[in-house]
Amino acid sequence: MDIVSVALQRYSTKAFDPSKKLTAEEADKIKTLLQYSPSSTNSQPWHFIVASTEEG
């Protein structure tokens, strides 16, 4: 897959469906991938909050 096909397949979620759940394996995979997000001078200025219940 190249950057053009990735860009053409992206979308913004318009509605949240609380009945759809990620498996623990899917969540772990996403967390790992987030570590590889590029940042200027490797500053990594982001923080992630993972909520697994309605209460957070």
Biopython code that builds the backbone (N, CA, C, O; Angstrom):
import numpy as np
from Bio.PDB.StructureBuilder import StructureBuilder

atoms = [
    (1, "MET", "N", (0.846, -1.175, 0.000)),
    (1, "MET", "CA", (0.000, 0.000, 0.000)),
    (1, "MET", "C", (0.895, 1.244, 0.000)),
    (1, "MET", "O", (1.876, 1.303, 0.741)),
    (2, "ASP", "N", (0.563, 2.219, -0.817)),
    (2, "ASP", "CA", (1.359, 3.443, -0.878)),
    (2, "ASP", "C", (0.584, 4.603, -0.260)),
    (2, "ASP", "O", (-0.598, 4.468, 0.057)),
    (3, "ILE", "N", (1.245, 5.725, -0.092)),
    (3, "ILE", "CA", (0.656, 6.879, 0.588)),
    (3, "ILE", "C", (-0.574, 7.416, -0.137)),
    (3, "ILE", "O", (-1.501, 7.909, 0.505)),
    (4, "VAL", "N", (-0.595, 7.330, -1.458)),
    (4, "VAL", "CA", (-1.745, 7.830, -2.221)),
    (4, "VAL", "C", (-2.980, 6.993, -1.909)),
    (4, "VAL", "O", (-4.047, 7.547, -1.646)),
    (5, "SER", "N", (-2.854, 5.677, -1.933)),
    (5, "SER", "CA", (-4.018, 4.833, -1.656)),
    (5, "SER", "C", (-4.483, 4.994, -0.211)),
    (5, "SER", "O", (-5.683, 4.946, 0.058)),
    (6, "VAL", "N", (-3.555, 5.184, 0.716)),
    (6, "VAL", "CA", (-3.937, 5.417, 2.108)),
    (6, "VAL", "C", (-4.711, 6.729, 2.225)),
    (6, "VAL", "O", (-5.748, 6.780, 2.885)),
    (7, "ALA", "N", (-4.212, 7.787, 1.588)),
    (7, "ALA", "CA", (-4.874, 9.092, 1.647)),
    (7, "ALA", "C", (-6.266, 9.043, 1.031)),
    (7, "ALA", "O", (-7.187, 9.691, 1.527)),
    (8, "LEU", "N", (-6.423, 8.288, -0.035)),
    (8, "LEU", "CA", (-7.724, 8.208, -0.699)),
    (8, "LEU", "C", (-8.732, 7.376, 0.086)),
    (8, "LEU", "O", (-9.936, 7.520, -0.125)),
    (9, "GLN", "N", (-8.274, 6.515, 0.978)),
    (9, "GLN", "CA", (-9.175, 5.660, 1.747)),
    (9, "GLN", "C", (-9.546, 6.242, 3.112)),
    (9, "GLN", "O", (-10.409, 5.685, 3.790)),
    (10, "ARG", "N", (-8.936, 7.320, 3.525)),
    (10, "ARG", "CA", (-9.204, 7.873, 4.851)),
    (10, "ARG", "C", (-10.579, 8.532, 4.902)),
    (10, "ARG", "O", (-11.127, 8.929, 3.874)),
    (11, "TYR", "N", (-11.115, 8.642, 6.077)),
    (11, "TYR", "CA", (-12.405, 9.300, 6.249)),
    (11, "TYR", "C", (-12.506, 9.810, 7.687)),
    (11, "TYR", "O", (-11.774, 9.371, 8.573)),
    (12, "SER", "N", (-13.417, 10.733, 7.890)),
    (12, "SER", "CA", (-13.679, 11.243, 9.229)),
    (12, "SER", "C", (-14.949, 10.578, 9.745)),
    (12, "SER", "O", (-15.965, 10.536, 9.050)),
    (13, "THR", "N", (-14.887, 10.070, 10.943)),
    (13, "THR", "CA", (-16.058, 9.421, 11.522)),
    (13, "THR", "C", (-17.094, 10.481, 11.854)),
    (13, "THR", "O", (-16.797, 11.458, 12.542)),
    (14, "LYS", "N", (-18.295, 10.286, 11.369)),
    (14, "LYS", "CA", (-19.364, 11.260, 11.597)),
    (14, "LYS", "C", (-20.254, 10.864, 12.771)),
    (14, "LYS", "O", (-20.869, 11.722, 13.404)),
    (15, "ALA", "N", (-20.325, 9.581, 13.057)),
    (15, "ALA", "CA", (-21.179, 9.112, 14.141)),
    (15, "ALA", "C", (-20.433, 8.055, 14.945)),
    (15, "ALA", "O", (-19.721, 7.218, 14.389)),
    (16, "PHE", "N", (-20.603, 8.107, 16.241)),
    (16, "PHE", "CA", (-19.958, 7.151, 17.127)),
    (16, "PHE", "C", (-20.930, 6.031, 17.436)),
    (16, "PHE", "O", (-22.072, 6.289, 17.818)),
    (17, "ASP", "N", (-20.497, 4.797, 17.278)),
    (17, "ASP", "CA", (-21.335, 3.629, 17.569)),
    (17, "ASP", "C", (-20.749, 2.911, 18.782)),
    (17, "ASP", "O", (-19.774, 2.172, 18.647)),
    (18, "PRO", "N", (-21.330, 3.118, 19.964)),
    (18, "PRO", "CA", (-20.765, 2.515, 21.180)),
    (18, "PRO", "C", (-20.871, 0.998, 21.221)),
    (18, "PRO", "O", (-20.247, 0.361, 22.070)),
    (19, "SER", "N", (-21.648, 0.407, 20.318)),
    (19, "SER", "CA", (-21.770, -1.053, 20.317)),
    (19, "SER", "C", (-20.563, -1.725, 19.662)),
    (19, "SER", "O", (-20.348, -2.923, 19.844)),
    (20, "LYS", "N", (-19.783, -0.969, 18.910)),
    (20, "LYS", "CA", (-18.586, -1.525, 18.272)),
    (20, "LYS", "C", (-17.421, -1.451, 19.253)),
    (20, "LYS", "O", (-17.081, -0.378, 19.751)),
    (21, "LYS", "N", (-16.826, -2.583, 19.519)),
    (21, "LYS", "CA", (-15.727, -2.662, 20.482)),
    (21, "LYS", "C", (-14.477, -3.212, 19.812)),
    (21, "LYS", "O", (-14.561, -4.057, 18.920)),
    (22, "LEU", "N", (-13.325, -2.732, 20.244)),
    (22, "LEU", "CA", (-12.048, -3.279, 19.789)),
    (22, "LEU", "C", (-11.688, -4.466, 20.674)),
    (22, "LEU", "O", (-11.986, -4.478, 21.868)),
    (23, "THR", "N", (-11.056, -5.442, 20.085)),
    (23, "THR", "CA", (-10.510, -6.525, 20.896)),
    (23, "THR", "C", (-9.252, -6.003, 21.581)),
    (23, "THR", "O", (-8.694, -4.987, 21.169)),
    (24, "ALA", "N", (-8.812, -6.690, 22.614)),
    (24, "ALA", "CA", (-7.580, -6.295, 23.304)),
    (24, "ALA", "C", (-6.405, -6.330, 22.340)),
    (24, "ALA", "O", (-5.512, -5.486, 22.414)),
    (25, "GLU", "N", (-6.401, -7.302, 21.437)),
    (25, "GLU", "CA", (-5.321, -7.414, 20.451)),
    (25, "GLU", "C", (-5.317, -6.214, 19.505)),
    (25, "GLU", "O", (-4.254, -5.675, 19.194)),
    (26, "GLU", "N", (-6.499, -5.792, 19.043)),
    (26, "GLU", "CA", (-6.591, -4.628, 18.150)),
    (26, "GLU", "C", (-6.121, -3.363, 18.865)),
    (26, "GLU", "O", (-5.392, -2.557, 18.288)),
    (27, "ALA", "N", (-6.538, -3.189, 20.121)),
    (27, "ALA", "CA", (-6.137, -2.011, 20.894)),
    (27, "ALA", "C", (-4.624, -1.989, 21.098)),
    (27, "ALA", "O", (-3.994, -0.939, 20.968)),
    (28, "ASP", "N", (-4.045, -3.136, 21.415)),
    (28, "ASP", "CA", (-2.589, -3.208, 21.596)),
    (28, "ASP", "C", (-1.850, -2.884, 20.305)),
    (28, "ASP", "O", (-0.818, -2.212, 20.328)),
    (29, "LYS", "N", (-2.375, -3.358, 19.184)),
    (29, "LYS", "CA", (-1.745, -3.089, 17.889)),
    (29, "LYS", "C", (-1.769, -1.588, 17.580)),
    (29, "LYS", "O", (-0.780, -1.031, 17.102)),
    (30, "ILE", "N", (-2.896, -0.944, 17.856)),
    (30, "ILE", "CA", (-3.012, 0.501, 17.620)),
    (30, "ILE", "C", (-2.052, 1.264, 18.525)),
    (30, "ILE", "O", (-1.385, 2.196, 18.076)),
    (31, "LYS", "N", (-1.977, 0.874, 19.800)),
    (31, "LYS", "CA", (-1.056, 1.536, 20.733)),
    (31, "LYS", "C", (0.388, 1.429, 20.248)),
    (31, "LYS", "O", (1.155, 2.388, 20.343)),
    (32, "THR", "N", (0.748, 0.267, 19.735)),
    (32, "THR", "CA", (2.101, 0.077, 19.210)),
    (32, "THR", "C", (2.333, 0.962, 17.989)),
    (32, "THR", "O", (3.382, 1.594, 17.872)),
    (33, "LEU", "N", (1.362, 1.011, 17.083)),
    (33, "LEU", "CA", (1.504, 1.830, 15.878)),
    (33, "LEU", "C", (1.605, 3.314, 16.209)),
    (33, "LEU", "O", (2.324, 4.045, 15.528)),
    (34, "LEU", "N", (0.899, 3.771, 17.239)),
    (34, "LEU", "CA", (0.955, 5.181, 17.622)),
    (34, "LEU", "C", (2.363, 5.603, 18.023)),
    (34, "LEU", "O", (2.726, 6.768, 17.866)),
    (35, "GLN", "N", (3.149, 4.683, 18.532)),
    (35, "GLN", "CA", (4.522, 4.999, 18.927)),
    (35, "GLN", "C", (5.389, 5.368, 17.728)),
    (35, "GLN", "O", (6.435, 5.998, 17.888)),
    (36, "TYR", "N", (4.963, 4.981, 16.539)),
    (36, "TYR", "CA", (5.741, 5.243, 15.325)),
    (36, "TYR", "C", (5.270, 6.486, 14.570)),
    (36, "TYR", "O", (5.747, 6.760, 13.468)),
    (37, "SER", "N", (4.331, 7.244, 15.161)),
    (37, "SER", "CA", (3.869, 8.473, 14.516)),
    (37, "SER", "C", (5.016, 9.473, 14.456)),
    (37, "SER", "O", (5.697, 9.694, 15.458)),
    (38, "PRO", "N", (5.238, 10.080, 13.292)),
    (38, "PRO", "CA", (6.360, 11.008, 13.170)),
    (38, "PRO", "C", (6.106, 12.328, 13.898)),
    (38, "PRO", "O", (4.964, 12.764, 14.036)),
    (39, "SER", "N", (7.176, 12.949, 14.355)),
    (39, "SER", "CA", (7.086, 14.279, 14.947)),
    (39, "SER", "C", (8.367, 15.038, 14.610)),
    (39, "SER", "O", (9.414, 14.442, 14.356)),
    (40, "SER", "N", (8.262, 16.341, 14.616)),
    (40, "SER", "CA", (9.411, 17.179, 14.300)),
    (40, "SER", "C", (10.510, 16.969, 15.338)),
    (40, "SER", "O", (10.252, 17.024, 16.540)),
    (41, "THR", "N", (11.692, 16.736, 14.890)),
    (41, "THR", "CA", (12.880, 16.480, 15.721)),
    (41, "THR", "C", (12.626, 15.425, 16.797)),
    (41, "THR", "O", (13.227, 15.460, 17.871)),
    (42, "ASN", "N", (11.739, 14.499, 16.498)),
    (42, "ASN", "CA", (11.392, 13.399, 17.407)),
    (42, "ASN", "C", (10.926, 13.909, 18.775)),
    (42, "ASN", "O", (11.182, 13.278, 19.800)),
    (43, "SER", "N", (10.240, 15.057, 18.778)),
    (43, "SER", "CA", (9.795, 15.651, 20.041)),
    (43, "SER", "C", (8.628, 14.890, 20.673)),
    (43, "SER", "O", (8.441, 14.953, 21.888)),
    (44, "GLN", "N", (7.852, 14.185, 19.878)),
    (44, "GLN", "CA", (6.721, 13.373, 20.342)),
    (44, "GLN", "C", (5.845, 14.142, 21.335)),
    (44, "GLN", "O", (5.741, 13.739, 22.494)),
    (45, "PRO", "N", (5.216, 15.238, 20.907)),
    (45, "PRO", "CA", (4.483, 16.113, 21.817)),
    (45, "PRO", "C", (3.062, 15.653, 22.165)),
    (45, "PRO", "O", (2.288, 16.443, 22.706)),
    (46, "TRP", "N", (2.707, 14.434, 21.878)),
    (46, "TRP", "CA", (1.329, 13.998, 22.073)),
    (46, "TRP", "C", (1.168, 13.137, 23.321)),
    (46, "TRP", "O", (2.124, 12.585, 23.866)),
    (47, "HIS", "N", (-0.088, 13.051, 23.742)),
    (47, "HIS", "CA", (-0.489, 12.176, 24.846)),
    (47, "HIS", "C", (-1.758, 11.480, 24.390)),
    (47, "HIS", "O", (-2.579, 12.086, 23.701)),
    (48, "PHE", "N", (-1.934, 10.240, 24.755)),
    (48, "PHE", "CA", (-3.111, 9.480, 24.366)),
    (48, "PHE", "C", (-3.845, 9.019, 25.613)),
    (48, "PHE", "O", (-3.228, 8.594, 26.590)),
    (49, "ILE", "N", (-5.165, 9.107, 25.571)),
    (49, "ILE", "CA", (-6.010, 8.603, 26.646)),
    (49, "ILE", "C", (-6.857, 7.497, 26.053)),
    (49, "ILE", "O", (-7.556, 7.707, 25.061)),
    (50, "VAL", "N", (-6.799, 6.329, 26.651)),
    (50, "VAL", "CA", (-7.553, 5.183, 26.158)),
    (50, "VAL", "C", (-8.670, 4.896, 27.152)),
    (50, "VAL", "O", (-8.410, 4.579, 28.313)),
    (51, "ALA", "N", (-9.907, 5.008, 26.694)),
    (51, "ALA", "CA", (-11.069, 4.724, 27.540)),
    (51, "ALA", "C", (-11.691, 3.410, 27.094)),
    (51, "ALA", "O", (-11.880, 3.180, 25.900)),
    (52, "SER", "N", (-12.006, 2.557, 28.046)),
    (52, "SER", "CA", (-12.588, 1.264, 27.690)),
    (52, "SER", "C", (-13.990, 1.069, 28.256)),
    (52, "SER", "O", (-14.608, 0.024, 28.047)),
    (53, "THR", "N", (-14.493, 2.075, 28.972)),
    (53, "THR", "CA", (-15.860, 2.018, 29.488)),
    (53, "THR", "C", (-16.537, 3.353, 29.213)),
    (53, "THR", "O", (-15.875, 4.329, 28.859)),
    (54, "GLU", "N", (-17.847, 3.395, 29.376)),
    (54, "GLU", "CA", (-18.570, 4.654, 29.161)),
    (54, "GLU", "C", (-18.113, 5.723, 30.146)),
    (54, "GLU", "O", (-18.131, 6.911, 29.825)),
    (55, "GLU", "N", (-17.706, 5.310, 31.334)),
    (55, "GLU", "CA", (-17.253, 6.252, 32.354)),
    (55, "GLU", "C", (-15.850, 6.765, 32.065)),
    (55, "GLU", "O", (-15.418, 7.770, 32.630)),
    (56, "GLY", "N", (-15.152, 6.077, 31.192)),
    (56, "GLY", "CA", (-13.808, 6.510, 30.837)),
    (56, "GLY", "C", (-12.803, 5.528, 31.277)),
    (56, "GLY", "O", (-11.607, 5.728, 31.062)),
]
sb = StructureBuilder()
sb.init_structure("model")
sb.init_model(0)
sb.init_chain("A")
sb.init_seg("    ")
for serial, (resi, resn, name, xyz) in enumerate(atoms, 1):
    if name == "N":
        sb.init_residue(resn, " ", resi, " ")
    sb.init_atom(name, np.array(xyz, "f"), 0.0, 1.0, " ", f" {name:<3s}", serial, name[0])
structure = sb.get_structure()
